[in-house]
């Protein structure tokens, strides 16, 4: 590697020390031979010995995650063609054990031939930071959002720029995000002359800080006039500048659709048939007399086939109980819309397609006379994404069990429910004994694995669906037991106590036991008007403290240790 970089031994040694101290690895690509040379640290980070991996570029590209390799090649080619000053990529690389490591890979062409073709590229690789990963995820999200996410800053002197603009800027204004970071004038030059004064009057430094929402036209080279819808909320900065956080989307199709509604029956029929959502018209007898192309695509009906509403209900909702619920819900919504002259409220339903697959469809529509129009929008991907976001908000990222936020909300909910029913509510506070000593001896990676193992063992010992175990913070866990008295809570506590013991996780620096142990504080209360959930939490915490003060490795309910095993 040193020979390839043409550095003196002393200088090479100095820079090698700098790279190793910052956990970076140097690399060099020779375009003539197709070989890429990495410093030994890089192979070590991936778990390879120096002789395990060759220097062929394709061999290294084969270790990039399949979902990332196409993008990495494109980013490298973008730089090699001179379209970017540097090559900068965040992606995943396969380790020797089969797992993937997120890295930041940077480089620059340092030598070209007479025709401008790259001959040598030098670069570095390092583990990607959480901030870089977040930025990568944000960029991927922005790439898949139809429209443009942005931050627009108007400075006190009247100058303006876009500190952030997503890749959708190309489609919305026909300019690149990079072109807007220094100067916002390119955007305003695209706005229709009749709409520009109104837009500019809103974005003024002296204007009262209010949210902005508007529809306006732009004229794009080669694409003509487009209608846009924008929304933004302002933020006053300490410098006196105004920073607007917003979103702009292309609504040209919506505008055109609204205008075409004034045309003839033939044009209306054509428009409805080409709408980007499923559409059907149903008469009073339940006959589906119109279905557009998207409806046929969703439900795989043959063009000439004309199903009745009754038969369609059976196909779309094969489960009788769920079908009855949906039919009742839909009929009520249609009746309400007809009564008040409003749209049928859109709602998500789980539907079965003709091929047996299931989709989440947002179904809405209009009621007119004894007829109604139903609209269908496939929200399967959005629903899955929303479910994932919800899971991320309520699940502890390390252990996979409920997090503190989930527990806090569950405690409030169960407290109110038990208060109404007069049933007891029990709480267990669980602390891993001498966990700091465990971390100091075995390292934080083993510490994280220990927390994961304990969390799994605790969750596995809970028999009732309504019982909840959550990570309270650090090495502390909490268990919520609705409608459970003190005797039952003690039985559960002992079961959890033994579940951790049976793991036989060594903890040789613990003065309590040579294997991992826990201390548990138990508290039970029938909620009443004179107490709060914090009362129960405080009592459980006090009993946990008592268990720790009296030697740890025990369960304490305020009447004495009910489990105490020394090993």
N, C-alpha and C positions, 0 to 999 in steps of 0.2 A: 504493500500500500504506500509506504514511504517513497519507494522508487517511482511509482506512478505519479505521485503528487509533486515530484521534483523539488522537495524541500531538503535542506541540510539536516543532518542527524540531530543536532542540538535544537534547531527550530522545530523540527518535526516532533521531537520529544516534548517540547514545551506545549505545542498545540494539541498533541495527543493527550497530555495531562489535563488541559482545559476542557477538551471534549469529554473525557471520562468523568471529570468532576461535575459536569453539568448533565451527565447521562445522555450525551449526544454521540452519534456515530457519523464519521465522515464516509463519503462514497465518491467514486469517480466512474463516469461512463465513457468508454472509448467507442465512438460511432464506427470507426473503421473495422474494429474486430467484433463489435457487438457484445463486448464484455463489460461487466460492471464490477468494480472492486470495492469491498466494504472493509472498514476497520474491524478488528476482531471483536470489539465491544458489541457491535450490532448482532453478530451471530450468537454471542453469549446471552444477550437480552432475550433472544428468541429460543434459547435452550439448545442451540446447536454447537457442536465442536467445530473448529475451523475446517477440518477435513470433511465434515458432513455435507457441505454445500459448495457447489462450484460457483463460477463467476459469470456464467452465461445469463444474459439479461432475461431471456424467456423463462429460465429456471426460477428467477426471483419473482417475475410477474405471476408465475403460476401459484405463488404463495399468497397473493393478494386475494381477499374475499371475492367470490364470484360476483356479488352485487356491486362491488366497488371497482373491479379491474377495468371495465369499459370507461368509466369516468376518469380514472387515473391516466390511462393512455391518452384520452382526449386532452387532459390538462397538461400533460407533458408535451404533446404535439403542438398545443396552442402556444407554448413558450418557444419550442424549437422553431416554429414558423415565424417568430418575431412578433406575435400578436400580444404577448404579455412579457413584462420585463423579467419576471421570475417564474419559476415553477414552484407552486405551493399547493400541497394536497394533504387532506386529513382522511385517512382510510384505515382499513383493518388488514393485518398481516398474520398469517397462520404461524403459531409457535410449533415446536417439535412435538408437544403433547397434544396437538390438534386444536387447542383453543386459539382465539384470535386476540391480538393486541392492537388497540387504537394508536396510531402513530401520526406525527406530523412530518411530512417529507418535503424538504425544500431544496432547490438547486438553481443553477444558472449556467448558461452556455458561456464558456471562457475562451473558446477558440472555434473559429469558422474558417472554411476554405474560401477561395477567391470568389466562388459563386454564392457565398453566404450560407452554405450548408454547415450545420453544426458538426464539429469534430470531437470536442471534449466538453463534458458537463461535470461540474463539481457541486456537491451538495452535502447536506446533513440529514440525519433521521433522529427523532427522539419521540418518547412517549407523549401523546397528546394530553394537554391539560383539560380539566373539567370545563373551563371557559371555552376552549377550542371546540370540545365536543358539543357544548351547548350551541355555539355559533354554527357548527355544522348541521345540527338538528334544526336550528332556526332557518338556515338557508334551504334545507331540504323541504321544510314545511312551506316556506314562501314559494318554492318552485312549484308546489302542487296546489297552491291556492289560486283559483281563477281571479285575476286582478292584480293589484299593486298594493303592497304594504309600504308605508313610508313614514319618515320624520322630516318635516319641513321647518326650517329655522329662519325667522325674520329678525335680523339684527336691528338695534336702535338707529343705525345710520341708513337704514333702508335696503341694505344688501341682503341677499337671501341665498340659501343653498339647502340641499337635502343631505343631512348627516347619514341617513340610511334610506335606501330605496331597494326594493326586492327586484328579482329578475323579471317580474311581470311588467316593469317599466317599458321594456321593449314593445310589448303588445299594446300597452295603454297609450304611450306617447311617442313610440318610435325612436326612443333614445336609450342609451345604456345607463345603468346606475352610476358608473364612474363619471359620466359626463355631467351628472347633476350634483356631485359632491362638492364641487367648488362654486357652481353658479346655477341658479334655478331658472335662468332666463329662457333656456331651451323649452321648458314646459309651457311657459306663458306665451311663447311664440307660436305654439300649436293650438291654442284656444281660439275658438271662433271669435271674430272681431265684435260681434253683437253681444257675446257673453263675457268677454274679457273685463270690461269695467266693473260688472257686478262681482266677479270673482276677486279682482284686485281690491275692491272696497272692503271686502271682508277681512283680508289678511293685511291689517295695518297695526303697527306697534302700539298706537294709542287707542285702538278699538277695545271696547269692553270684552273681557274674556268670556266667550260663550262657545258652545259647540257649533261646528259648521256642518251643514248638510245641504247638498245642492245637486242638481242635474244640469249638465252643460255639454256643449258640443266642442269637438276638436277636429282639426283638418290635418290628416296624416299623409305624408308623401306616398303616392302609389296606392293608398287605400281610401282616400276621400274623407267624407265627414262621418264621424262616429259620435254616438251619444255616450256620455259617461255619468256615473253616479258616484259622488264622493261624500265621505263622512270623516270628520276629524274632531278631536278634543284638544284644546290648547293647554299649555303649561308655561307659566311665566318663570324664566330663569333669573338667577341672581344678577346676571349681567344686564338685565333689562330686556333681553331678547325673548321672543315668543317662539316656543317649540310646539309644533302641531303633530300629534300622533294620529295617523289616519289610514284609510283604505279607499281605494278607487277601483271600480269595476266597470266593465263595458256593458252598457244596457241597450246597445243599439238594437238588438233583436227584440227586446221587450217593447221598445218604442215603435218599431216597425209593425209588431204584432197588434199594438193598440190602434194604429192607423188603419190597418187592413180590416179591422172589425167593421169599418164603415163601408166596406166594399160589398159587392154582390154576394148572393148565396153561394155561387160557385167558388169565389175567392175565399170566402169564409170556410167552406168545406175543405179547400186545399190547405189553408193555414192550419186548421185543426188537425188535419191528417199529418202534417209535418211538424207539429209541436214536439219539443224535446221532452215530453212526458206522456205517460199512458193516458188515454182519454176514451171514455165510453158514455153513451147516452142511453137511458133506460126509460121505457114508458110505464104507464100505470099497471099494465098487465105483467110487468117483469121481463119484457122482451128487450134484449140488448140490441138496439137497432143501429148503433154506430160505434165503431171501434177504430182508433187511428193506428198508424204503423207501430208506434212505440208500445201500444197495448198488445198488438200481435207479437211483438218481439218479447215482451215480458212474459206473456202467458202461452206462447207457442200455439195460438189458434190458427187454423187454416183460414185464408181470406174468405172463402165462401161459407164457412161454418157460422151459424148464428145461435149461440147458446142462450138459454134462458137464465135469468138471475138465480133461480133456485138451483139449477145444475152447476152454475158457476160457484155459488156459495159452497157446495159440497166439494168441488175440486180444490178451491183455494183454501178451505178450512176443514180438513178431514176429521179433526177431533170434534166430536159432537158438542162437548161442553164449551170449548173455546168458540166454536161456530155460533152457538146460541148467544154467547156473550157479545161477539162482534156484531151479529145481526141486530140485537137489541140496541147496542151502542150506536150503530149507523142509523137505524130508523129514528131514534130519538134526535140525533144530530140533524138529519134531513128535515124532520118535522119542525125543529126549532128554527132552522134556516128559512123554511118556507113561511113560517109564522111572522118572522121579523124582516124578511127580505134580505137576508145576509148570506154570506158564503157558508158552506158546510165546513165546520171546523176541521182543520187538518189534524190527523192523528196517526201515529205509527202503529202498524199491525204486522204480525208475523204471518206470512203467506206461503203457501206451497204451490210451486210451479207445476206445470204438467209433467215435467221430467222428474219430479220428486224433490228437487232442490228447494230450499227455503230462502226467502228474502224478507228483509224489513222494508215495507212500503209505507210511505206517507200518503194517506188517502184523504182527499178533500173533495170539494166540488161546489156545485150550485143547484138549487132547487127552483124549478119554474113550473108552476101549475102542478099537475100530477106527475110530471117528469122530473128527472134529475140528471145532472152530468157529474160523473165521478172522474177525478184526476188521480194518477198514480205516479209517484216519484220513488225511484229505487234509492233507499237510504241505508242499504246494507253496510257499505264501507263506513259511512259517517257514524252509524250506530256502533259498529265495532270500535271505531276510534274513540267515541265518547265513553264507551265502556272501559277502554284501556286507560283513558285519562282519569276516570273516576277511580279505577283500581289504584293508579299511581298516587292519587290524593289520599287514599285511606289504607294503603298497605305499606308496611315498613320495608324500605328498599333492601336492607341487609338480610333480615330474617324471613321475610315473606308472610309474616303474620300481621294482624291489625296494628296500626301505628297509634300514637298518642291522640291524634285528632279523632280517629275512629272511636277510640275508647271514651274520650270526653263526651262525644255526642251520644254514644250508647249509654253511658252512665246517666246522662240527663233524661234520656228517653225511658230507661228502665225505672229510674227513680219516680217519674211521674206515673208510670203504669202501676207500679207497686203501691204508690200512694193512693191511687184510686181503688185498687183491689184489696188493700190492707194486708198484702203478702210481704214476707221478709225479703230483703235484698242483701246479699253477701258479697264481700270483696276480699280478695287475697292479694297482698303485696309480696312479691317474690324478689329476692336479691341473691345473686351468686356470691358465695362467700370468698373473700380474698381474691377477687378477680384481677385487681391490679398486680398482685403477685404473680398470677397466671400470665398476664400480658408481659410482665417484665422478664419472666423466665422463658416463655415459649414464643414471644413475639406477637405483634398485632395481627398478622395474618392468621395464626393459629387461634388468636383471640376471637376474630370474626367467625371462624369456623366453629368455635365453641358456642358462641351465641346462637348461630344457626341451628346447631344440633340440639341445644337446650330448648329453643323455641319449638322445634319440630316435636320433641318429646312431650312438652307441655300440652301442645295442641292435640296430640294423639290420645292423651289420657282423658280428654273431656268427652263425656258420653252424650250430653244433651245438645241439641241444635242451637238452643238459645244461649248457651254458655259462651263466653268470649275470653280469649287470652290475647293480650296485646303487649307490645314492647313499650314500656313506660319511659325509658330513657337509659342510655348507657347499658349497664348490666342488670337493670331492674325490669321486671315484668309485672303485669297485673292481670288478675282473672276476675271477671264479673259473672256472678251467679244469681240470676233472677229467680224469685220464688224459691229460695233455698234458705233453710234455717241454719243456726249455728252448728248443730250436729252434722248436718249434711255438708256444710262448708268445711268442717274439720276433716270429714272423710275425703273430700276432694283434695284438700291441702295435703293430706298424708299420701294420697295417690300421686300427686305431682312431686312431692318430696322424694318418694321412692323412685319415680320415673327418672329423675336426675341422677340419683345414686346408682341406678342400674346401668347408666351409660358407662360407668367406670372410666371416666375421663381423668387421666392422671393430673395431679396438681401438687407436686412434691414440695412446693414452697408454702403450702397452706399449713398453718399451725393447728387446724381443726382435723384434717384428714388428708391422706395421700391421694385421694380422688376428689373430684369436684363435688361440692355440696351446695345447698341453698338454705337460706333462712326465710321463713314465711310468716307474715303477720295476717291474722284472720279477724274480720269484723263483720257483724251482722246487725241489721237495723230494719225496723218497719218504718218506712218514711212517713212523716207527719208534717203538719204545717209549721211546727216549731224548729224544724231541722232542714238542712240542705245536703246535696250530694257531697259537698266538701266535708261535712261532719263525718260521713262514713269513710271517706278517703283519709281523713286525719286519724281516725281511730285505727284503721288498718296500718297506717304508717307508724303510729305509736307502738302497736304490737310488734311490727317488724323491728323497730328500734329496740324493744325489750328483748326480742329473740337474739339480736346481735349483741346486746350488752351482757346477756347471760350465757355467752359461749358460742353462738351461731350454730349452724347445722341442726336446726330444730324448727318446729311450728309453734307459734304462740298466739293464743286467742284472747289473752287478757286474764285467763284463769290459771295459767301455767302451761308449760310445754306439753303439747299433746303428741309430739314425735321428736325423738332425740336419739340419733344413731351415731355412735362414734366408731370410726374404723381406722 
